[in-house]
Structure formats: C-alpha cells, structure tokens
Amino acid sequence: MAKKKHDDKAKPDAGPPARMKEKEYQHELRPLHGELVAMQEWVKASGAKVCIVFEGRDTAGKGGTIKAITERVSPRVFRVVALPAPTDREKSQMYVQRYVRQFPSAGEVVIFDRSWYNRAGVERVMGFCTEEQTRRFLEQVPAVEKAMVESGILLVKYWLEVSPHEQTRRLESRIDDPRKIWKLTDMDLKSYERWDEYSRARDDMFAASDTAWAPWFVAHSDDKKRARLNVITHLLGQIPYDPPPKKKVELPKRQTHDVQRRVGAPVRFVPTPY
C-alpha cells in the first residue's frame, strides 16, 4: 500500500473539523495498521532501533495513541515503557540512567509513555526537583539525544496538545466512570490547577531540546481519533521502511483422524452466561 499523502497547508477560513465518527476512524485506521506491520517486519529484518517518545499534559491522549499504534503489532517488537516513580536507589543514580536501560536493541521499537522529559515537566511543576536540576537537564539533554541518534537509534518525539476546555471535560468524565476512575489520581488534581506553569515548562523544554537531530512534533489532540491517525501517519513517514514482499501462504494438510480425549483427564469448562 502506498503511503498516504496529506496537504499540510492550513486553510485560512476553515475551522476545526467535526469530531471523527467511529466508523470513519476504523476505516482509516485499518490500512495504517497494515503499514505498521510492514514497518515492524522491516525493523526485524534490518535490525533497526526505533525510540518513540510521547509527552503531553494529563488527558492529552498519550495512552490511547500508543494503544492505537500497538494494537496489531507484536509485543516482542513493539515495547511500551511507562516507568513508575523512581525508587530510592534510582534517585541516587544519574538521572537518565533508568531510562537508558530501556533503550531499544536491534530489531526493536520502544515507545515511552512519558520519558526522561519528566524532569522538564511534571517534576519541575510539582516541585519534585530543583530549578537547578531542571536547568542542568535542559542543558544536557540535546547531547544525550545526539549520542542516541549517532548510535543508530531512530528517535521520534511527540507532544500531544490538549486544550483547557477539553482537559476539563475529560477529567470530569473520569469521576463517575468505573472504567476510568483509576486514571484520576491525586497528582492529576494537583497538576490541573497549574496550567500556566505547565505551559511555561513546555515552552522552555521546546526551546532547549528541539534540535535538528531530535525535533519535537506537536499534535493537537482535542479530537482523539484524528490525533491518533495523524500521529501514526506522521510516524510512518519518519521511519525509512520498505514493505516486505508478500508471501504466498497455503495451509498444510492436517491430520484428520479423531483422537479421543484421554479417559479421566479433568476438564473444567468456562461457564457460558453470554
């Protein structure tokens, strides 16, 4: 399948498009999933090392976008990293040390659901590090990422941008939804009121770490479905993969003799209330 081309020129009089319906979303997502599988096979065959970073405010849609990327590919190739708070031992180490051990090996795609940029964002805004630690991190991170790229890692960094109104709507929707309440943490509530501080932290981060070798790409995510499609389409354009030739597959002949279940072997069937 040829890669889909998009016109990036904004139409001056056009407002935001209507929210995408599920049927249209699934229709557009299906061929992109096929391309992600083709990318996966190229990564395996070529030994490429791909590292994808997702950052953004709470409720920006990072988790949903990552799920859309990984839904149809192999977890043996695509690995998602979402690290918990550092342990006391990790706090005593060089800051990036616990992230470095997660970097991709040959034939692997690693996706960071939040990353070393915690130091420039949540840690700074919530007071988990000093301004001096943040300043030092922002000075050093371009060199770290340059070393990553020079070692052969394909590094792609995304910031998902959600509006204040949409963030409020999404947080409110979690309050009474038993499927989502686990996403509403005390940290979310504390960070919610610090919108301007997060904005300043984001802008400082961009200014320091948007480099020629590791640029930031921003995706507006008020419409989650469009954001997922836009990010996947863009990601496919960043990886220089070649779709593998299609193999002709035929099922082999299977044994046709009925083999009776061994007498006395216990079998417990799952109830079928549905």
C-alpha positions in Angstrom: 0.0 0.0 0.0 1.4 3.4 -0.9 1.8 5.9 1.9 -1.0 8.4 2.2 -0.1 11.9 1.3 -1.5 14.8 3.1 -1.7 18.5 2.3 -0.1 20.3 5.3 -1.2 23.8 4.1 -3.7 25.2 6.5 -6.9 26.7 5.0 -7.3 30.2 6.5 -11.1 30.2 6.7 -11.5 26.6 7.8 -12.4 26.0 11.4 -11.6 22.7 13.2 -13.2 19.7 11.6 -16.1 17.9 13.2 -15.2 15.1 15.6 -14.5 12.0 13.7 -17.1 9.2 13.9 -16.0 5.7 15.0 -16.9 4.1 11.6 -14.7 6.6 9.7 -11.9 6.2 12.2 -11.8 2.4 11.9 -11.9 2.7 8.1 -8.9 5.0 8.1 -7.1 3.0 10.9 -7.2 -0.3 9.2 -4.7 0.4 6.4 -2.4 2.3 8.8 -2.3 -0.8 11.0 -1.2 -2.7 7.9 1.6 -0.2 7.3 2.7 -0.5 11.0 3.0 -4.3 10.5 5.1 -3.6 7.4 7.3 -1.3 9.4 7.6 -3.9 12.1 8.8 -6.5 9.6 11.4 -4.0 8.2 12.6 -3.3 11.8 13.0 -7.0 12.4 14.8 -7.7 9.1 17.1 -4.6 9.2 17.9 -4.6 12.9 16.7 -1.0 13.2 16.4 0.6 16.6 13.4 2.9 17.0 12.6 5.0 20.0 9.3 7.0 20.2 8.6 9.5 23.0 5.1 10.7 23.9 4.7 13.7 26.2 1.8 15.9 27.0 -0.4 17.1 29.8 -2.7 14.7 31.7 -5.6 13.5 29.5 -3.8 14.6 26.3 -4.4 11.1 24.8 -0.9 9.6 25.1 -2.1 6.2 26.2 -4.9 5.9 23.6 -2.5 6.9 20.8 0.1 4.3 22.0 -2.7 1.6 22.1 -3.7 2.6 18.5 -0.1 2.1 17.4 0.5 -1.2 19.2 -2.9 -2.8 18.7 -2.0 -5.0 15.7 1.8 -5.4 16.0 3.9 -7.9 18.0 4.7 -7.0 21.6 8.0 -8.8 21.0 9.0 -6.0 18.6 7.0 -3.0 20.0 7.7 -2.5 23.7 5.9 0.2 25.7 7.7 1.7 28.7 5.8 3.6 31.4 8.1 3.8 34.4 6.7 4.3 37.9 8.2 6.8 40.3 11.9 6.2 40.9 13.0 4.1 43.8 15.4 5.4 46.4 18.2 3.5 44.6 17.3 5.1 41.2 17.2 8.5 42.8 20.8 8.1 43.8 21.8 7.3 40.1 22.5 9.6 37.2 19.0 10.9 36.2 18.8 9.3 32.8 20.2 6.0 33.9 16.9 4.2 34.4 15.7 5.3 31.0 18.9 4.3 29.2 18.5 0.7 30.2 15.1 0.8 28.4 16.6 2.0 25.0 15.9 -0.3 22.0 18.1 -3.1 20.9 18.4 -4.1 17.2 15.0 -5.1 15.8 13.0 -3.3 18.5 10.6 -0.4 18.7 10.4 1.2 22.2 7.6 3.6 23.0 7.9 5.8 26.1 4.7 6.8 27.7 6.3 9.8 29.4 10.1 9.7 29.4 13.2 11.5 30.7 11.3 14.7 30.0 9.5 14.2 33.3 12.4 16.4 34.7 11.4 19.3 32.4 7.6 18.9 33.0 5.9 17.2 35.9 8.9 17.1 38.2 9.6 20.8 37.8 6.0 21.9 38.0 5.1 19.7 41.0 8.3 20.6 42.9 10.0 17.1 42.7 13.2 18.6 41.5 15.0 22.0 41.9 15.2 24.6 39.3 18.9 24.0 39.1 18.3 20.3 38.3 15.9 21.3 35.6 18.3 23.8 34.1 21.1 21.2 34.1 18.8 18.6 32.5 17.8 21.0 29.7 21.4 21.9 29.0 22.5 18.2 28.8 19.6 16.5 27.1 20.5 17.6 23.5 23.9 16.0 23.8 22.3 12.8 25.2 19.9 12.6 22.3 22.6 13.3 19.8 24.5 10.4 21.2 21.4 8.2 20.9 21.0 9.2 17.2 24.7 8.7 16.5 24.5 5.2 17.9 21.9 4.4 15.3 18.6 4.9 17.2 15.8 6.5 15.2 14.4 8.9 17.8 10.9 10.5 17.3 9.4 12.8 19.9 5.7 13.8 20.1 3.9 16.3 22.3 0.1 15.9 22.4 -1.5 19.3 22.9 -5.0 19.3 24.6 -7.0 22.5 25.2 -8.0 23.6 28.7 -11.7 23.1 28.0 -11.1 19.5 26.6 -8.9 18.6 29.5 -11.6 19.7 32.0 -14.2 17.6 30.1 -12.0 14.5 30.1 -11.2 14.8 33.8 -14.8 15.3 34.7 -15.8 12.2 32.6 -13.5 10.1 34.8 -15.1 10.9 38.1 -18.2 8.6 37.7 -16.8 6.2 35.2 -15.6 2.9 36.9 -13.6 2.2 33.8 -11.6 5.4 34.0 -11.5 6.3 37.7 -8.1 4.7 38.1 -6.8 7.4 35.7 -7.9 10.2 38.1 -5.1 10.5 40.6 -4.3 13.0 43.3 -1.4 14.1 41.1 -3.9 14.9 38.3 -6.0 17.0 40.6 -2.9 19.0 41.9 -1.5 19.5 38.4 -4.9 20.5 36.9 -4.7 23.9 38.6 -1.2 24.6 37.3 -2.0 25.1 33.6 0.2 28.2 33.2 3.2 26.6 34.9 2.9 23.6 32.6 2.8 25.9 29.6 5.9 27.7 30.7 7.7 24.3 31.4 6.6 23.0 27.9 7.9 26.1 26.2 11.2 26.0 28.0 11.5 22.3 27.1 10.9 23.0 23.4 13.4 25.9 23.4 16.1 23.7 24.9 15.5 20.4 23.2 14.0 21.0 19.8 17.1 20.1 17.8 17.9 19.2 14.2 18.7 15.6 15.2 15.8 15.2 17.6 13.0 17.7 16.8 9.6 17.9 18.6 6.4 17.2 16.7 3.2 18.6 18.1 -0.2 17.0 17.5 -3.4 18.7 18.6 -5.5 16.1 20.4 -8.9 17.5 21.3 -10.2 15.0 18.7 -8.5 11.8 19.9 -9.3 9.8 16.8 -7.9 12.4 14.4 -4.9 12.8 16.6 -4.2 9.1 16.6 -4.5 8.9 12.8 -2.3 12.0 12.3 0.4 10.7 14.6 0.5 7.2 13.0 0.6 8.7 9.5 3.4 11.0 10.5 5.3 8.3 12.3 5.3 6.1 9.2 6.8 8.9 7.3 9.6 9.2 9.8 10.8 5.6 9.5 12.5 4.7 6.2 10.9 1.2 5.9 10.3 -0.8 2.8 7.2 -3.1 2.9 8.4 -6.7 2.6 7.2 -8.7 -0.4 4.0 -10.6 0.1 4.5 -14.3 0.6 2.1 -16.8 -0.8 0.8 -18.8 2.1 -1.1 -22.1 2.0 -2.2 -24.1 4.9 -0.6 -27.6 5.1 -2.7 -30.7 5.3 -3.8 -31.5 8.8 -4.3 -34.9 10.5 -7.9 -36.0 10.0 -8.1 -38.9 12.5 -10.3 -38.2 15.5 -8.2 -38.6 18.6 -10.4 -39.3 21.6 -9.7 -37.4 24.8 -7.8 -39.4 27.3 -10.2 -41.0 29.7 -10.1 -39.5 33.2 -8.4 -36.3 32.1 -10.1 -33.5 34.1 -11.7 -30.7 32.0 -13.3 -27.7 33.5 -15.3 -25.6 31.0 -15.8 -21.9 31.4 -19.5 -21.1 32.1 -21.3 -19.5 29.2 -23.7 -16.9 30.5 -23.4 -15.0 27.2 
